[in-house]
Amino acid sequence: MKQESIRQLFLSEKSGNEEEEVALQNASKQIVQTAILQAVQQVSQESQQQEKKVNSSVRLQLERGELTKKHEKK
């Protein structure tokens, strides 16, 4: 009878450990997914900001006529 109790205890602990491991794996996956999403969003924002700076610079140069002067020299 003791062996059966020990076996049941072992199986219940094993089952509990497996459930805990699955929960930890799921939590890990969620953390990684969140980190990747945040990184992608940051890169996207930085890219948009850089694009706005370039567009502003080009617009300013066009307004000043600087771009057309460069093209005329060629």
C-alpha positions as CSV (number, residue, x, y, z in Angstrom):
1,M,0.0,0.0,0.0
2,K,2.9,2.4,0.7
3,Q,4.2,1.8,-2.8
4,E,0.9,2.7,-4.3
5,S,0.8,5.9,-2.3
6,I,4.3,6.8,-3.3
7,R,3.4,6.1,-6.9
8,Q,0.3,8.3,-6.8
9,L,2.3,11.1,-5.1
10,F,5.0,10.9,-7.8
11,L,2.5,10.9,-10.6
12,S,0.6,13.9,-9.1
13,E,3.9,15.8,-8.6
14,K,4.9,14.9,-12.1
15,S,1.6,16.1,-13.5
16,G,1.9,19.3,-11.5
17,N,5.5,19.9,-12.7
18,E,4.4,19.4,-16.3
19,E,1.6,21.9,-15.9
20,E,3.9,24.4,-14.3
21,E,6.5,23.9,-17.1
22,V,3.8,24.4,-19.7
23,A,2.7,27.6,-17.9
24,L,6.3,28.8,-17.8
25,Q,6.8,28.1,-21.5
26,N,3.6,30.0,-22.3
27,A,4.7,32.9,-20.2
28,S,8.1,32.9,-21.9
29,K,6.5,32.9,-25.3
30,Q,4.3,35.8,-24.3
31,I,7.3,37.8,-23.0
32,V,9.3,37.1,-26.3
33,Q,6.3,38.1,-28.5
34,T,5.8,41.3,-26.5
35,A,9.5,42.2,-26.8
36,I,9.5,41.6,-30.5
37,L,6.3,43.6,-31.0
38,Q,7.8,46.5,-29.0
39,A,11.0,46.4,-31.0
40,V,9.2,46.4,-34.3
41,Q,7.0,49.3,-33.2
42,Q,10.1,51.2,-32.1
43,V,11.9,50.6,-35.4
44,S,8.8,51.7,-37.3
45,Q,8.4,54.9,-35.3
46,E,12.1,55.7,-35.8
47,S,11.8,55.1,-39.5
48,Q,8.7,57.3,-39.7
49,Q,10.5,60.1,-37.8
50,Q,13.6,59.8,-40.1
51,E,11.3,59.9,-43.2
52,K,9.6,63.0,-41.8
53,K,13.0,64.7,-41.3
54,V,14.1,63.9,-44.8
55,N,10.8,65.1,-46.3
56,S,11.0,68.3,-44.3
57,S,14.6,68.9,-45.4
58,V,13.7,68.2,-49.1
59,R,10.7,70.5,-48.8
60,L,12.8,73.3,-47.3
61,Q,15.5,72.9,-49.9
62,L,12.8,73.1,-52.7
63,E,11.4,76.2,-51.1
64,R,14.8,77.8,-51.0
65,G,15.5,76.7,-54.5
66,E,18.6,74.8,-53.4
67,L,17.7,71.6,-55.2
68,T,17.1,73.3,-58.5
69,K,20.4,75.1,-58.3
70,K,22.2,71.8,-57.8
71,H,20.5,70.3,-60.8
72,E,21.3,73.4,-62.9
73,K,25.0,73.1,-62.2
74,K,25.1,69.6,-63.7
